[in-house]
């Protein structure tokens, strides 16, 4: 895991001190709300529906046990609103749609951008929190605002068996290049980069402003396939390839050109049309040509200032060497014995066997495994974790994963360095903690944003819908029979829950001040089973909140009726059946599930 340099550490501490000064001046009336707003936002401090929200950066998802412990401390000591505010917020929620779930405090939330959020920290405590984060080299820099945001990657980066090149050193160099880049501090709109080095795209690069795939060409040279113009929101667009192969040494110079042309020509008169996807869609080849011209000028006119030397790559790579693990020397004999013992344990305990099949993934080192702790369970919103669970998770990370974990794109926590013979013990402890649900990749391993329960931008609440589906589908045999399904929920068109890329997507919409939900089918984030990244198609008129679980069940029942067996007790995955037969049968089933009282409504 990369270690911050002394410069990085001093930089993060200086930002915390700067925020303390800005906060004091705002509290003293020396800065107006309008003046203070961009200052707090550049450090990840939003003001949401009821209270401030802090977004903490977790660059490319890597996090250590000490950092998780500090996040637990923040959840426990600071994520606590004034009781009167909490009571007022709960009363407001109760009026929105009758019985509402209890608003939770003292917790963190794993996001789809591999960050961590808190929803109840008072602004007058924000300086203390930033200083606490700085003690473990954490911050909220560029988790907000019209700048280059936190770069994301595959949670299996560095350990995946299908990995061609480890993308983490390049992600780290992008972090260093982009942090407070003076030219790109006020872009037309926020800008997101994702990078993968594996054959399977688990980083959803096609859905980003810039998507990067590190690869080797036929000559064995390392370079990048570069995609630009992807994004969700009001206009879902997949990124298009602008370079099939760019030598790795030039990636920063090329990114400079990509973002500079966007900064020059991106719309600033309409924030809904300000993302790079709109520029690329409108200008097409003209945009590509301008990027290439700018790139050549950077190389020739400017002297290629961001060309990466081998020595710098080697320096950064040194931060990503494997941790020191106590592994046996007699690999083959030990491995055979460990695998045999696992088989015995799995045969004795079906629940353990199910967990092995779902939550445990192969590792490039056959003596190790990568293990997902599932933060998708009844009683919690997807991605939510209490202070106590964070503390316990930190202990598991220390004990079983060399002190390192990853926040995943799917809002879970992954332990990448688990010894094969320690899987039974880890399973028992994860069970006791409540994060051993064997549902990774299944329907209840859903993605969901916080929605209208917390977010001021949301049209509808995501959490009650997620809870209803989670409670309805608790039978593990039924979940396994349904198989792999990407189920994504967003509370508004901003798509923080990535509904566009869900095999089944749910989007909250507003109709005359009431919560309604559109259903989309056939989306993909780009993983192998799902094929190329593509947005789902809307099933039809929106459904009321109480209809959504029945609609989802009707869609899944239709799938079970239409799927075909593929041999050896296997059958088509949901997305395969949907693409084979088309949307019409599913659309008909969804509309047949509509409640009579809502049959004439549209939204």
C-alpha positions in Angstrom: 0.0 0.0 0.0 1.4 3.4 -1.0 2.7 5.5 1.8 2.4 9.3 1.7 5.7 11.2 1.5 6.6 13.9 4.1 5.4 16.4 1.5 2.0 14.7 1.3 1.7 14.6 5.0 2.6 18.2 5.5 0.2 19.2 2.7 -2.7 17.4 4.3 -2.0 19.0 7.7 -1.7 22.4 6.1 -5.1 22.0 4.4 -6.7 21.1 7.8 -5.1 24.2 9.4 -6.3 26.3 6.5 -9.9 25.0 7.0 -9.8 25.8 10.7 -8.9 29.4 9.9 -11.6 29.6 7.3 -14.2 28.1 9.6 -13.2 30.6 12.4 -13.6 33.5 10.0 -17.0 32.3 8.9 -18.2 31.8 12.5 -17.0 35.4 13.3 -18.9 36.8 10.4 -15.8 37.7 8.4 -16.8 35.4 5.6 -20.3 35.2 4.3 -22.1 31.9 3.6 -21.5 32.5 -0.1 -17.8 33.1 0.5 -17.4 30.1 2.8 -19.3 27.7 0.6 -16.6 27.0 -2.1 -14.0 26.9 0.7 -15.7 24.1 2.6 -16.7 22.3 -0.6 -13.1 22.0 -1.7 -12.5 20.0 1.4 -15.6 17.7 1.0 -18.0 19.6 3.3 -21.5 19.7 1.9 -24.8 20.9 3.5 -27.5 18.4 2.8 -31.2 18.1 3.5 -30.8 18.3 7.3 -27.2 18.5 8.2 -23.7 18.8 6.8 -22.2 15.8 4.9 -18.5 15.0 4.8 -17.0 13.0 2.0 -13.6 11.5 2.9 -11.3 10.6 0.0 -10.1 7.0 -0.2 -7.8 7.2 -3.3 -8.4 4.2 -5.6 -10.1 2.5 -2.7 -7.0 1.5 -0.7 -7.4 2.0 3.1 -5.5 0.6 6.1 -6.7 -0.5 9.5 -5.5 2.6 11.3 -7.5 4.8 8.9 -10.6 2.6 9.4 -10.2 3.1 13.2 -10.1 6.8 12.8 -13.3 6.6 10.6 -14.9 4.7 13.5 -13.8 7.4 15.9 -15.4 10.0 13.7 -18.6 8.1 13.4 -18.8 7.5 17.2 -17.7 10.9 18.4 -18.8 13.4 15.7 -21.6 11.9 13.5 -24.1 12.9 16.1 -26.6 15.8 15.5 -28.4 17.9 18.0 -31.3 15.8 19.3 -33.8 18.5 18.4 -32.5 18.5 14.8 -32.7 14.7 14.6 -36.3 14.8 15.9 -37.3 17.5 13.4 -35.7 15.6 10.6 -37.4 12.3 11.6 -40.8 14.0 11.8 -40.3 15.5 8.4 -39.4 12.1 7.0 -42.5 10.5 8.6 -44.7 13.0 6.7 -43.2 12.2 3.3 -44.6 8.7 2.9 -46.2 7.6 6.1 -44.1 5.1 8.0 -40.4 6.0 7.4 -37.3 4.1 8.6 -35.5 5.6 11.5 -32.8 8.0 10.5 -29.5 6.6 11.7 -26.5 8.4 13.3 -23.0 7.5 14.4 -22.2 5.6 11.1 -20.2 5.9 7.9 -21.3 5.1 4.4 -19.2 3.4 1.6 -19.9 5.1 -1.7 -19.6 3.9 -5.3 -16.6 6.1 -5.8 -14.7 4.2 -3.1 -15.0 7.1 -0.7 -16.6 7.2 2.8 -19.3 9.7 3.8 -20.8 11.0 7.1 -24.2 12.6 7.3 -24.5 14.3 10.7 -21.2 16.0 11.6 -21.9 19.6 12.7 -19.9 22.2 10.8 -18.5 23.7 14.0 -16.8 20.3 14.5 -15.4 20.1 11.0 -11.9 21.5 11.8 -11.5 18.9 14.6 -12.5 16.1 12.1 -10.1 17.3 9.4 -7.3 17.4 11.9 -8.1 13.9 13.1 -8.2 12.6 9.5 -4.8 14.2 8.9 -3.2 12.1 11.6 -3.7 9.1 9.3 -3.1 10.9 6.0 -6.8 11.3 5.1 -8.8 14.3 3.9 -11.7 15.4 1.8 -9.7 17.3 -0.8 -11.4 17.3 -4.3 -14.3 15.1 -3.2 -16.5 18.0 -4.3 -16.5 20.9 -6.7 -15.8 21.3 -10.4 -12.4 19.7 -10.3 -10.8 16.3 -11.0 -12.3 14.0 -8.4 -10.9 10.9 -6.6 -9.6 8.4 -9.2 -11.2 5.0 -8.8 -10.1 1.5 -9.8 -10.8 -2.2 -9.4 -10.9 -3.3 -5.8 -8.9 -6.4 -6.9 -6.1 -4.2 -8.3 -2.8 -5.8 -7.5 -4.2 -9.2 -6.6 -6.5 -10.2 -9.5 -5.7 -13.3 -11.5 -6.8 -11.6 -14.7 -4.7 -8.5 -14.2 -2.3 -7.6 -17.0 -0.8 -4.6 -15.3 -1.3 -3.3 -11.7 -3.1 0.1 -12.2 -2.5 1.4 -8.7 0.9 3.1 -9.4 -0.6 5.0 -12.3 -3.7 5.9 -10.2 -1.4 7.3 -7.5 0.5 9.4 -10.0 -2.8 10.7 -11.4 -3.7 11.6 -7.8 -0.4 13.6 -7.4 -0.8 15.3 -10.8 -4.5 16.2 -10.3 -4.5 17.4 -6.7 -5.1 21.1 -6.7 -4.0 21.3 -10.3 -4.0 25.2 -10.7 -5.4 25.1 -14.3 -8.2 22.7 -13.5 -9.5 24.0 -10.2 -12.6 25.5 -11.8 -13.7 23.2 -14.6 -17.1 23.5 -16.3 -18.2 20.6 -14.1 -16.9 17.8 -12.0 -14.5 15.3 -13.7 -14.1 11.6 -12.9 -11.4 9.2 -13.9 -11.4 5.4 -13.5 -8.6 3.0 -14.4 -8.3 -0.8 -14.7 -5.4 -3.1 -15.5 -7.5 -6.4 -15.8 -9.1 -8.1 -18.7 -12.5 -7.8 -16.9 -13.6 -4.2 -16.3 -14.6 -4.1 -12.7 -13.9 -0.3 -12.6 -16.7 0.6 -15.0 -14.3 2.8 -17.0 -16.9 3.3 -19.8 -19.1 5.3 -17.4 -16.4 7.9 -16.6 -15.3 11.3 -18.0 -12.1 9.5 -18.7 -11.7 5.7 -18.6 -8.2 4.1 -18.7 -7.3 0.5 -19.4 -3.6 -0.3 -18.8 -2.5 -3.0 -21.2 0.4 -4.6 -23.0 0.6 -4.5 -26.8 1.9 -7.2 -29.1 5.5 -6.1 -28.5 5.0 -6.3 -24.7 5.1 -2.6 -24.2 2.8 -1.1 -21.6 0.4 1.7 -22.5 -3.2 2.9 -22.1 -6.4 2.5 -24.0 -8.1 5.9 -23.4 -11.9 6.5 -23.4 -13.5 9.9 -23.0 -17.0 11.3 -22.6 -18.7 8.7 -20.4 -21.2 9.6 -17.7 -24.6 8.9 -16.3 -27.0 11.7 -15.0 -29.6 13.2 -17.2 -27.9 12.0 -20.4 -26.3 8.6 -20.0 -23.5 8.2 -22.4 -20.7 5.6 -22.8 -17.2 6.7 -23.2 -15.6 6.4 -26.7 -12.1 5.3 -27.5 -9.9 8.3 -28.3 -6.6 6.4 -28.2 -6.2 2.6 -28.7 -2.7 2.6 -27.3 -0.8 5.5 -25.6 2.7 4.8 -24.2 2.5 4.9 -20.4 5.2 7.7 -20.2 2.8 10.1 -22.0 -0.4 9.5 -19.9 -0.1 12.7 -17.9 0.6 14.8 -20.9 -2.3 13.3 -22.7 -4.7 13.8 -19.7 -3.5 17.4 -19.6 -4.6 17.8 -23.2 -8.0 16.0 -22.7 -8.9 18.2 -19.7 -7.5 21.4 -21.2 -9.6 21.2 -24.3 -12.7 20.4 -22.1 -11.8 23.3 -19.9 -11.6 25.6 -22.9 -14.8 24.5 -24.7 -17.1 22.9 -22.1 -20.5 24.6 -21.5 -20.5 27.0 -18.6 -23.9 28.5 -19.2 -25.9 25.4 -18.2 -24.7 23.0 -15.5 -26.9 20.2 -16.9 -24.9 20.4 -20.2 -21.5 21.1 -18.7 -20.0 17.6 -18.5 -17.4 16.5 -21.0 -19.9 13.9 -22.3 -22.0 16.7 -23.8 -18.9 18.3 -25.5 -17.8 15.0 -26.9 -21.2 14.1 -28.1 -21.7 17.5 -29.7 -18.3 17.9 -31.3 -17.2 14.4 -32.0 -14.2 14.2 -34.2 -13.5 17.9 -33.8 -13.0 17.4 -30.1 -10.7 14.4 -30.8 -8.7 16.5 -33.2 -8.3 19.4 -30.8 -7.0 17.0 -28.1 -4.4 15.6 -30.5 -3.3 19.1 -31.5 -3.1 20.1 -27.9 -1.2 17.0 -27.0 1.4 17.6 -29.8 1.8 21.2 -28.6 2.3 20.0 -25.0 5.1 17.7 -26.3 6.7 20.2 -28.7 5.9 23.7 -27.4 5.9 23.0 -23.7 8.7 20.3 -23.7 6.4 17.5 -22.4 6.6 18.6 -18.8 4.5 15.7 -17.4 6.4 12.8 -19.2 6.8 10.1 -16.6 10.4 8.9 -16.1 11.1 5.3 -15.3 12.7 6.3 -12.0 9.4 7.9 -10.9 7.3 4.9 -11.9 9.8 2.7 -10.0 9.6 5.0 -6.9 5.8 4.8 -6.8 5.7 1.1 -7.6 7.8 0.5 -4.6 4.9 1.6 -2.5 2.8 -1.2 -3.9 4.9 -4.2 -3.1 3.2 -7.2 -1.4 3.0 -6.9 2.4 5.1 -9.1 4.5 3.1 -12.3 5.1 3.9 -15.3 7.1 3.6 -17.8 4.3 4.9 -21.4 4.4 7.9 -22.3 2.2 6.7 -25.7 1.1 4.1 -24.2 -1.1 2.7 -27.2 -2.9 2.3 -29.5 0.1 0.9 -26.7 2.3 -1.5 -25.6 -0.5 -2.8 -29.2 -1.0 -3.4 -29.6 2.7 -5.1 -26.2 3.1 -7.4 -26.9 0.2 -8.3 -30.3 1.5 -9.1 -28.9 4.9 -11.3 -26.2 3.3 -13.2 -28.9 1.4 -13.8 -30.8 4.6 -15.0 -27.7 6.4 -17.3 -26.7 3.5 -18.8 -30.2 3.4 -19.6 -30.1 7.1 -21.0 -26.5 7.0 -23.1 -25.5 4.0 -23.3 -21.9 5.2 -19.5 -21.7 5.0 -19.5 -23.4 1.6 -21.9 -20.8 0.3 -19.8 -18.0 1.7 -16.7 -19.5 0.0 -18.4 -19.6 -3.3 -19.8 -16.1 -3.1 -17.5 -13.8 -1.0 -14.1 -15.4 -1.6 -12.3 -14.7 -4.9 -9.1 -16.2 -6.4 -5.8 -14.5 -5.8 -2.7 -14.3 -8.1 -0.9 -16.0 -5.2 -2.6 -19.4 -4.8 -1.9 -19.4 -1.1 -4.1 -16.3 -0.6 -7.7 -15.2 -1.3 -9.5 -11.9 -1.6 -12.5 -11.8 0.7 -15.5 -9.4 0.5 -17.3 -8.3 3.7 -20.9 -7.6 2.7 -22.4 -4.4 3.9 -25.7 -5.3 2.4 -27.9 -6.7 5.2 -31.4 -6.3 6.7 -31.7 -3.3 8.9 -29.0 -1.2 7.2 -28.9 0.9 4.1 -26.5 -0.5 1.4 -23.0 0.6 2.3 -23.8 1.8 5.8 -21.5 0.8 8.7 -21.7 1.7 12.3 -18.8 2.9 14.4 -18.7 -0.4 16.2 -18.6 -2.3 12.9 -15.8 -0.1 11.6 -13.8 -0.8 14.7 -14.4 -4.5 14.4 -13.6 -4.4 10.7 -10.3 -2.7 11.4 -9.5 -5.5 13.7 -10.3 -8.1 11.0 -8.2 -6.2 8.5 -5.2 -6.2 10.9 -5.6 -9.8 11.8 -6.3 -11.4 8.4 -5.2 -9.0 5.7 -1.9 -7.5 6.6 -3.6 -4.3 7.8 -4.9 -3.4 4.3 -8.5 -3.3 2.8 -10.3 -1.9 -0.2 -13.5 0.1 -0.4 -15.3 -1.4 -3.4 -17.3 0.1 -6.2 -20.2 -1.9 -5.0 -20.1 -0.4 -1.5 -18.5 -3.3 0.4 -15.1 -3.8 2.0 -12.6 -6.2 0.5 -9.7 -7.9 2.4 -7.0 -8.6 -0.3 -4.4 -10.6 1.6 -6.2 -13.4 3.4 -4.3 -16.8 3.9 -6.2 -19.8 2.6 -6.0 -21.6 5.9 -7.5 -18.6 7.8 -10.7 -18.5 5.9 -12.8 -20.5 8.4 -11.7 -18.3 11.3 -12.4 -15.1 9.3 -15.8 -16.4 8.3 -16.7 -17.0 12.0 -15.7 -13.5 13.0 -17.4 -11.9 10.0 -20.5 -13.8 10.9 -20.4 -12.4 14.5 -20.0 -8.9 13.0 -22.9 -9.4 10.7 -21.0 -8.9 7.4 -20.7 -12.5 6.2 -23.9 -12.5 4.0 -23.0 -14.8 1.1 -24.7 -12.4 -1.4 -21.8 -10.9 -3.4 -23.0 -10.4 -7.0 -26.6 -11.4 -6.1 -29.8 -9.3 -6.1 -29.4 -8.1 -2.5 -25.8 -7.0 -3.1 -27.4 -3.8 -4.5 -25.9 -0.4 -5.1 -28.0 2.5 -3.6 -27.4 6.2 -2.9 -28.6 7.8 0.4 -31.5 9.3 -1.5 -34.1 11.6 -0.1 -33.5 10.5 3.5 -30.4 12.7 3.5 -29.7 14.3 0.1 -31.2 17.7 -0.7 -31.0 16.9 -4.5 -33.0 13.7 -4.4 -36.6 13.5 -5.7 -37.3 10.3 -3.8 -35.9 8.0 -1.1 -33.6 5.1 -2.1 -33.3 3.4 1.3 -36.9 2.3 1.9 -36.9 0.7 -1.6 -33.6 -1.0 -0.9 -34.9 -2.3 2.4 -38.1 -3.6 1.0 -36.2 -5.7 -1.7 -33.6 -6.9 0.9 -36.3 -8.1 3.2 -38.3 -9.8 0.5 -35.4 -11.7 -0.9 -33.7 -13.3 2.2 -34.0 -16.9 1.1 -30.4 -17.7 0.0 -31.6 -20.6 -2.2 -33.9 -18.3 -4.0 -31.1 -15.7 -4.5 -28.7 -18.3 -5.8 -31.4 -19.6 -8.2 -31.9 -16.0 -9.5 -28.1 -15.8 -10.0 -26.1 -12.7 -10.8 -28.1 -9.5 -11.0 -26.8 -6.0 -10.8 -29.6 -4.1 -9.0 -29.0 -0.3 -8.7 -31.1 2.4 -7.1 -30.8 6.2 -7.4 -32.9 8.8 -5.6 -32.6 11.3 -8.5 -31.4 11.8 -12.1 -27.8 12.6 -10.8 -27.4 8.8 -10.7 -25.3 8.4 -7.6 -26.8 5.0 -7.3 -25.7 4.1 -10.9 -29.2 3.0 -11.9 -28.4 3.4 -15.6 -25.9 0.5 -15.3 -28.1 -1.9 -13.4 -29.5 -5.0 -15.0 -32.5 -3.7 -13.0 -32.3 0.0 -12.2 -34.6 2.1 -10.1 -34.8 5.9 -10.4 -36.7 8.1 -8.0 -38.7 10.9 -9.7 -41.0 13.6 -8.5 -44.7 13.8 -9.5 -46.8 16.5 -8.0 -44.7 16.4 -4.8 -45.0 12.7 -4.5 -42.3 10.0 -4.7 -42.5 7.8 -7.9 -40.0 5.4 -9.4 -39.0 4.6 -12.9 -37.7 1.1 -13.7 -35.0 0.4 -16.3 -33.8 -2.9 -17.6 -30.7 -4.1 -19.4 -28.0 -1.7 -18.2 -24.4 -2.8 -17.8 -21.3 -1.5 -16.1 -19.0 -3.3 -18.5 -18.1 -6.5 -16.6 -17.6 -9.6 -18.8 -21.0 -11.3 -18.1 -22.8 -8.1 -18.9 -20.9 -7.1 -22.0 -20.0 -3.5 -23.0 -21.2 -0.6 -20.7 -24.7 0.4 -21.8 -27.6 2.2 -20.2 -30.8 0.4 -19.4 -34.2 1.2 -21.0 -37.2 2.6 -19.1 -40.0 0.0 -18.7 -42.7 2.6 -18.9 -44.7 4.9 -16.7 -43.3 5.3 -13.2 -44.5 3.3 -10.2 -45.5 4.3 -6.7 -43.1 3.4 -3.9 -45.3 0.6 -2.6 -45.6 -1.0 -6.1 -41.8 -1.3 -6.7 -41.2 -4.5 -4.8 -44.1 -6.2 -6.6 -42.8 -4.9 -9.9 -39.4 -6.3 -9.3 -40.8 -9.6 -8.2 -42.9 -9.8 -11.4 -39.8 -9.1 -13.5 -37.9 -11.8 -11.8 -40.7 -14.3 -12.1 -40.8 -13.6 -15.8 -37.1 -14.2 -16.0 -37.5 -17.6 -14.3 -40.3 -18.5 -16.8 -38.3 -17.5 -19.9 -34.7 -18.5 -19.1 -33.2 -21.6 -20.7 -31.0 -24.3 -19.2 -27.4 -24.2 -20.3 -26.5 -27.7 -19.1 -25.3 -29.3 -15.8 -28.0 -27.7 -13.8 -27.1 -24.2 -15.0 -29.3 -21.7 -16.7 -29.0 -18.3 -18.4 -28.2 -15.3 -16.3 -30.9 -12.6 -16.0 -29.1 -10.2 -18.4 -28.7 -13.0 -21.0 -32.4 -13.9 -21.0 -33.3 -10.2 -21.2 -31.1 -9.6 -24.2 -32.3 -12.8 -25.9 -36.1 -12.3 -25.6 -36.2 -8.5 -25.5 -37.9 -6.1 -23.1 -41.6 -6.7 -24.0 -42.4 -9.7 -21.7 -40.7 -7.9 -18.8 -42.5 -4.7 -19.5 -45.8 -6.4 -19.6 -45.2 -8.2 -16.3 -44.1 -5.0 -14.6 -47.2 -3.1 -15.8 -49.5 -6.0 -14.8 -48.1 -5.7 -11.2 -49.3 -2.1 -11.0 -51.8 -1.4 -8.3 -55.3 -0.7 -9.6 -55.4 2.7 -7.9 -52.3 3.8 -9.7 -53.1 2.2 -13.1 -54.1 5.5 -14.7 -51.2 7.5 -13.2 -48.2 8.4 -15.3 -45.0 10.2 -14.3 
